[in-house]
Amino acid sequence: MSTDKRYYTRYSIRLKGKVAHEKGFTFEVEIQDLSIEGARLKTYDYVPIEKGDYIHLVIKWKNAIKVKAEVRWVKKEKLSIEFGVKFVEVSMEDRETLSSLISQHALTNLTDVYVK
């Protein structure tokens, strides 16, 4: 039985993003996977990020998507930090753009499966 409690499918993706931490510092991230409710992020900056922190994330796509998120887990490696976030505030406009991004990504990957 799966221990994954996610309601929405997560899609592997490679996008750039920028985080503004509630404590006042900013840093670049790579978005590793994405769903309508959260994401897995990776940074090569050493940042003091902890589970329970709140961040503002800008996902760089056709239109920038801005969300407020809660850090749910953090995995610190030698050269990078990976962390998972759950979106807690997303405007209706940004939610529509995020849905569009995910739909487009899902359709592209679906096409790849059927073309091979």
PyRosetta script that sets phi, psi and omega in degrees:
from pyrosetta import init, pose_from_sequence

init()
pose = pose_from_sequence("MSTDKRYYTRYSIRLKGKVAHEKGFTFEVEIQDLSIEGARLKTYDYVPIEKGDYIHLVIKWKNAIKVKAEVRWVKKEKLSIEFGVKFVEVSMEDRETLSSLISQHALTNLTDVYVK")
pose.set_psi(1, 136.5)
pose.set_omega(1, -177.4)
pose.set_phi(2, -73.5)
pose.set_psi(2, 142.1)
pose.set_omega(2, 176.1)
pose.set_phi(3, -97.6)
pose.set_psi(3, 3.6)
pose.set_omega(3, -179.6)
pose.set_phi(4, -73.5)
pose.set_psi(4, 118.6)
pose.set_omega(4, -176.9)
pose.set_phi(5, -95.7)
pose.set_psi(5, 7.9)
pose.set_omega(5, -176.8)
pose.set_phi(6, -71.5)
pose.set_psi(6, 139.6)
pose.set_omega(6, 178.6)
pose.set_phi(7, -87.0)
pose.set_psi(7, -33.4)
pose.set_omega(7, -177.3)
pose.set_phi(8, -106.3)
pose.set_psi(8, 148.7)
pose.set_omega(8, 178.1)
pose.set_phi(9, -67.0)
pose.set_psi(9, 137.5)
pose.set_omega(9, 173.9)
pose.set_phi(10, -97.4)
pose.set_psi(10, 136.7)
pose.set_omega(10, 179.2)
pose.set_phi(11, -113.0)
pose.set_psi(11, 130.8)
pose.set_omega(11, 173.1)
pose.set_phi(12, -64.3)
pose.set_psi(12, 134.2)
pose.set_omega(12, -174.4)
pose.set_phi(13, -154.7)
pose.set_psi(13, 158.7)
pose.set_omega(13, 175.4)
pose.set_phi(14, -129.7)
pose.set_psi(14, 101.6)
pose.set_omega(14, 178.2)
pose.set_phi(15, -133.2)
pose.set_psi(15, 156.5)
pose.set_omega(15, 175.2)
pose.set_phi(16, -90.7)
pose.set_psi(16, 152.3)
pose.set_omega(16, 177.3)
pose.set_phi(17, -152.6)
pose.set_psi(17, 170.8)
pose.set_omega(17, 177.1)
pose.set_phi(18, -135.5)
pose.set_psi(18, 137.3)
pose.set_omega(18, -179.1)
pose.set_phi(19, -113.2)
pose.set_psi(19, 135.8)
pose.set_omega(19, 168.8)
pose.set_phi(20, -114.2)
pose.set_psi(20, 116.3)
pose.set_omega(20, -178.9)
pose.set_phi(21, -82.0)
pose.set_psi(21, 149.0)
pose.set_omega(21, 179.6)
pose.set_phi(22, -61.5)
pose.set_psi(22, -19.2)
pose.set_omega(22, 178.8)
pose.set_phi(23, -85.3)
pose.set_psi(23, 1.3)
pose.set_omega(23, 171.2)
pose.set_phi(24, 105.2)
pose.set_psi(24, -2.2)
pose.set_omega(24, 178.7)
pose.set_phi(25, -105.2)
pose.set_psi(25, 156.6)
pose.set_omega(25, 179.8)
pose.set_phi(26, -125.1)
pose.set_psi(26, 155.0)
pose.set_omega(26, 177.7)
pose.set_phi(27, -160.5)
pose.set_psi(27, 156.8)
pose.set_omega(27, 179.5)
pose.set_phi(28, -82.5)
pose.set_psi(28, 147.8)
pose.set_omega(28, 176.2)
pose.set_phi(29, -136.4)
pose.set_psi(29, 159.0)
pose.set_omega(29, 166.9)
pose.set_phi(30, -104.6)
pose.set_psi(30, 131.9)
pose.set_omega(30, 175.4)
pose.set_phi(31, -88.0)
pose.set_psi(31, 116.9)
pose.set_omega(31, -174.9)
pose.set_phi(32, -89.2)
pose.set_psi(32, -39.8)
pose.set_omega(32, 172.6)
pose.set_phi(33, -150.5)
pose.set_psi(33, 162.6)
pose.set_omega(33, -167.4)
pose.set_phi(34, -151.4)
pose.set_psi(34, 141.6)
pose.set_omega(34, 169.3)
pose.set_phi(35, -138.6)
pose.set_psi(35, 179.0)
pose.set_omega(35, 180.0)
pose.set_phi(36, -68.7)
pose.set_psi(36, -17.2)
pose.set_omega(36, -176.1)
pose.set_phi(37, -114.2)
pose.set_psi(37, -4.1)
pose.set_omega(37, -179.2)
pose.set_phi(38, -178.4)
pose.set_psi(38, -175.5)
pose.set_omega(38, -176.7)
pose.set_phi(39, -158.2)
pose.set_psi(39, 161.4)
pose.set_omega(39, 170.7)
pose.set_phi(40, -111.6)
pose.set_psi(40, 125.7)
pose.set_omega(40, -174.4)
pose.set_phi(41, -118.5)
pose.set_psi(41, 154.5)
pose.set_omega(41, 177.9)
pose.set_phi(42, -137.5)
pose.set_psi(42, 137.5)
pose.set_omega(42, 175.8)
pose.set_phi(43, -132.5)
pose.set_psi(43, 150.2)
pose.set_omega(43, 176.1)
pose.set_phi(44, -102.8)
pose.set_psi(44, 3.7)
pose.set_omega(44, 175.3)
pose.set_phi(45, -87.8)
pose.set_psi(45, 145.7)
pose.set_omega(45, 173.2)
pose.set_phi(46, -84.7)
pose.set_psi(46, 112.0)
pose.set_omega(46, -179.1)
pose.set_phi(47, -128.6)
pose.set_psi(47, 142.6)
pose.set_omega(47, -179.1)
pose.set_phi(48, -82.2)
pose.set_psi(48, 70.0)
pose.set_omega(48, -178.1)
pose.set_phi(49, -101.4)
pose.set_psi(49, 138.1)
pose.set_omega(49, -175.6)
pose.set_phi(50, -133.7)
pose.set_psi(50, 156.3)
pose.set_omega(50, 174.4)
pose.set_phi(51, -55.6)
pose.set_psi(51, 135.7)
pose.set_omega(51, 179.8)
pose.set_phi(52, 96.2)
pose.set_psi(52, -14.5)
pose.set_omega(52, 177.3)
pose.set_phi(53, -68.1)
pose.set_psi(53, 155.6)
pose.set_omega(53, 173.7)
pose.set_phi(54, -111.2)
pose.set_psi(54, 138.0)
pose.set_omega(54, -179.5)
pose.set_phi(55, -131.9)
pose.set_psi(55, 161.4)
pose.set_omega(55, 169.8)
pose.set_phi(56, -111.8)
pose.set_psi(56, 123.4)
pose.set_omega(56, -176.6)
pose.set_phi(57, -112.6)
pose.set_psi(57, 133.1)
pose.set_omega(57, 171.4)
pose.set_phi(58, -110.9)
pose.set_psi(58, 117.9)
pose.set_omega(58, 176.8)
pose.set_phi(59, -93.0)
pose.set_psi(59, 121.4)
pose.set_omega(59, -176.9)
pose.set_phi(60, -86.5)
pose.set_psi(60, 108.4)
pose.set_omega(60, 178.5)
pose.set_phi(61, -138.3)
pose.set_psi(61, -156.2)
pose.set_omega(61, 177.9)
pose.set_phi(62, -52.9)
pose.set_psi(62, -52.7)
pose.set_omega(62, 171.2)
pose.set_phi(63, -114.6)
pose.set_psi(63, 137.3)
pose.set_omega(63, 177.7)
pose.set_phi(64, -61.1)
pose.set_psi(64, 135.9)
pose.set_omega(64, 178.4)
pose.set_phi(65, -108.7)
pose.set_psi(65, 124.2)
pose.set_omega(65, -176.9)
pose.set_phi(66, -112.6)
pose.set_psi(66, 128.9)
pose.set_omega(66, 178.9)
pose.set_phi(67, -139.2)
pose.set_psi(67, 153.7)
pose.set_omega(67, 169.4)
pose.set_phi(68, -101.9)
pose.set_psi(68, 138.0)
pose.set_omega(68, -175.2)
pose.set_phi(69, -140.6)
pose.set_psi(69, 156.1)
pose.set_omega(69, 174.7)
pose.set_phi(70, -105.3)
pose.set_psi(70, 133.7)
pose.set_omega(70, 177.0)
pose.set_phi(71, -74.6)
pose.set_psi(71, 122.5)
pose.set_omega(71, -177.4)
pose.set_phi(72, -99.1)
pose.set_psi(72, -28.6)
pose.set_omega(72, 177.2)
pose.set_phi(73, -157.6)
pose.set_psi(73, 155.7)
pose.set_omega(73, -179.4)
pose.set_phi(74, -137.2)
pose.set_psi(74, 133.5)
pose.set_omega(74, 176.9)
pose.set_phi(75, -126.0)
pose.set_psi(75, 109.7)
pose.set_omega(75, -177.7)
pose.set_phi(76, -94.8)
pose.set_psi(76, 125.0)
pose.set_omega(76, 176.8)
pose.set_phi(77, -107.0)
pose.set_psi(77, -179.9)
pose.set_omega(77, 178.6)
pose.set_phi(78, -63.7)
pose.set_psi(78, -43.7)
pose.set_omega(78, -172.7)
pose.set_phi(79, -111.4)
pose.set_psi(79, -3.3)
pose.set_omega(79, -176.7)
pose.set_phi(80, -153.2)
pose.set_psi(80, 168.2)
pose.set_omega(80, 173.7)
pose.set_phi(81, -128.4)
pose.set_psi(81, 128.2)
pose.set_omega(81, 176.4)
pose.set_phi(82, -111.7)
pose.set_psi(82, 140.7)
pose.set_omega(82, 179.1)
pose.set_phi(83, -151.8)
pose.set_psi(83, 150.6)
pose.set_omega(83, -180.0)
pose.set_phi(84, -105.1)
pose.set_psi(84, 141.4)
pose.set_omega(84, 179.5)
pose.set_phi(85, -128.9)
pose.set_psi(85, 150.1)
pose.set_omega(85, 172.9)
pose.set_phi(86, -113.4)
pose.set_psi(86, 127.9)
pose.set_omega(86, -179.8)
pose.set_phi(87, -70.4)
pose.set_psi(87, 130.8)
pose.set_omega(87, -179.6)
pose.set_phi(88, -114.9)
pose.set_psi(88, -22.2)
pose.set_omega(88, 176.4)
pose.set_phi(89, -142.9)
pose.set_psi(89, 121.2)
pose.set_omega(89, 177.6)
pose.set_phi(90, -141.1)
pose.set_psi(90, 125.6)
pose.set_omega(90, 178.2)
pose.set_phi(91, -65.9)
pose.set_psi(91, 159.8)
pose.set_omega(91, -180.0)
pose.set_phi(92, -59.8)
pose.set_psi(92, -41.4)
pose.set_omega(92, 179.6)
pose.set_phi(93, -62.7)
pose.set_psi(93, -45.5)
pose.set_omega(93, 179.5)
pose.set_phi(94, -68.9)
pose.set_psi(94, -33.7)
pose.set_omega(94, 177.1)
pose.set_phi(95, -64.5)
pose.set_psi(95, -40.7)
pose.set_omega(95, 178.0)
pose.set_phi(96, -64.4)
pose.set_psi(96, -42.0)
pose.set_omega(96, 178.6)
pose.set_phi(97, -65.6)
pose.set_psi(97, -41.9)
pose.set_omega(97, 177.9)
pose.set_phi(98, -62.7)
pose.set_psi(98, -43.7)
pose.set_omega(98, 176.9)
pose.set_phi(99, -60.1)
pose.set_psi(99, -41.6)
pose.set_omega(99, 178.8)
pose.set_phi(100, -63.0)
pose.set_psi(100, -45.1)
pose.set_omega(100, 177.8)
pose.set_phi(101, -59.1)
pose.set_psi(101, -48.6)
pose.set_omega(101, -178.0)
pose.set_phi(102, -65.3)
pose.set_psi(102, -43.7)
pose.set_omega(102, 178.8)
pose.set_phi(103, -60.8)
pose.set_psi(103, -45.8)
pose.set_omega(103, -179.5)
pose.set_phi(104, -62.4)
pose.set_psi(104, -43.7)
pose.set_omega(104, 179.6)
pose.set_phi(105, -64.1)
pose.set_psi(105, -44.0)
pose.set_omega(105, -179.4)
pose.set_phi(106, -63.1)
pose.set_psi(106, -43.0)
pose.set_omega(106, 179.4)
pose.set_phi(107, -65.8)
pose.set_psi(107, -39.6)
pose.set_omega(107, 178.5)
pose.set_phi(108, -61.9)
pose.set_psi(108, -45.0)
pose.set_omega(108, -179.5)
pose.set_phi(109, -69.5)
pose.set_psi(109, -33.9)
pose.set_omega(109, 177.3)
pose.set_phi(110, -63.9)
pose.set_psi(110, -43.3)
pose.set_omega(110, 178.1)
pose.set_phi(111, -60.6)
pose.set_psi(111, -42.5)
pose.set_omega(111, 179.6)
pose.set_phi(112, -58.0)
pose.set_psi(112, -40.2)
pose.set_omega(112, -178.6)
pose.set_phi(113, -64.6)
pose.set_psi(113, -41.8)
pose.set_omega(113, -176.3)
pose.set_phi(114, -81.0)
pose.set_psi(114, -20.0)
pose.set_omega(114, -178.9)
pose.set_phi(115, -81.6)
pose.set_psi(115, -30.4)
pose.set_omega(115, -176.0)
pose.set_phi(116, -66.6)
pose.dump_pdb("model.pdb")
